[in-house]
Amino acid sequence: MPKVKTKKAMLKRFKLTATGKLKFKKCGLRHILTKKSPGRKRKMGNPDYVDHADLGRMMRGIPYGTN
């Protein structure tokens, strides 16, 4: 079997944790921040994880992990 190519865009946006979850940074915290509430901005600053239902599909783009 030949090697599977990694999707470079996914490699830049996701990180594989030690427990096998995919961690990513939420969008919407670059500009136009005046209309967003402090709580909304605070929640955007925290990382999030890919849902279990989507994990298999996402891992096909990153076949060898991202550590």
Contact map, one row per residue, 1 for C-alpha under 8 A:
1110000000000000000000000000000000000000000000000000000000000000000
1111000000000000000000000000000000000000000000000000000000000000000
1111100000000000000000000000000000000000000000000000000000000000000
0111110000000000000000000000000000000000000000000000000000000010000
0011111000000000000000000000000000000000000000000000000000000010000
0001111101100000000000000000000000000000000000000000000000001111000
0000111111100000000000000000000000000000000000000000000000001100000
0000011111110000000000000000000000000000000000000000000000000000000
0000001111111000000000000000000000000000000000000000000000000000000
0000011111111100000000000000000000000000000000000000000000001100000
0000011111111110000000000000000000000000000000000000000000000100010
0000000111111100000000000000000000000000000000000000000000000000000
0000000011111110000000011000000000000000000000000000000000000000000
0000000001111111000001111000000000000000000000000000000000000000010
0000000000101111100001110000000000000000000000000000000000000000111
0000000000000111110111100000000000000000000000000000000000000000111
0000000000000011111111100000000000000000000000000000000000000000001
0000000000000001111110000000000000000000000000000000000000000000000
0000000000000000111110000000000000000000000000000000000000000000000
0000000000000001111111000000000000000000000000000000000000000000000
0000000000000001111111100000000000000000000000001100001000000000000
0000000000000111100111110000000000000000000000001100001000000000000
0000000000000111100011111000000000000000000000111100000000000000000
0000000000001110000001111100000000000000000000111100000000000000000
0000000000001100000000111110000000000000000111110000000000000000000
0000000000000000000000011111100000000000000111110000000000000000000
0000000000000000000000001111110000000000000100000000000000000000000
0000000000000000000000000111111000000000000100000000000000000000000
0000000000000000000000000111111010000000100110000000000000000000000
0000000000000000000000000011111110000000000000000000000000000000000
0000000000000000000000000001111110000000000000000000000000000000000
0000000000000000000000000000011111110000000000000000000000000000000
0000000000000000000000000000111111110000100000000000000000000000000
0000000000000000000000000000000111111000000000000000000000000000000
0000000000000000000000000000000111111000000000000000000000000000000
0000000000000000000000000000000111111101100000000000000000000000000
0000000000000000000000000000000001111111100000000000000000000000000
0000000000000000000000000000000000011111110000000000000000000000000
0000000000000000000000000000000000001111111000000000000000000000000
0000000000000000000000000000000000011111111100000000000000000000000
0000000000000000000000000000100010011111111110000000000000000000000
0000000000000000000000000000000000000111111111000000000000000000000
0000000000000000000000000000000000000011111111000000000000000000000
0000000000000000000000001111100000000001111111100000000000000000000
0000000000000000000000001100100000000000111111100000000000000000000
0000000000000000000000001100000000000000011111110000000000000000000
0000000000000000000000111100000000000000000111111000000000000000000
0000000000000000000000111100000000000000000001111100000000000000000
0000000000000000000011110000000000000000000000111110000000000000000
0000000000000000000011110000000000000000000000011111011000000000000
0000000000000000000000000000000000000000000000001111111000000000000
0000000000000000000000000000000000000000000000000111111100000000000
0000000000000000000000000000000000000000000000000011111100000000000
0000000000000000000000000000000000000000000000000111111111000000000
0000000000000000000011000000000000000000000000000111111111100000000
0000000000000000000000000000000000000000000000000001111111110000000
0000000000000000000000000000000000000000000000000000011111111000000
0000000000000000000000000000000000000000000000000000011111111100000
0000000000000000000000000000000000000000000000000000001111111110000
0000000000000000000000000000000000000000000000000000000111111110000
0000011001000000000000000000000000000000000000000000000011111110000
0000011001100000000000000000000000000000000000000000000001111111110
0001110000000000000000000000000000000000000000000000000000111111100
0000010000000000000000000000000000000000000000000000000000000111110
0000000000000011000000000000000000000000000000000000000000000111111
0000000000100111000000000000000000000000000000000000000000000101111
0000000000000011100000000000000000000000000000000000000000000000111
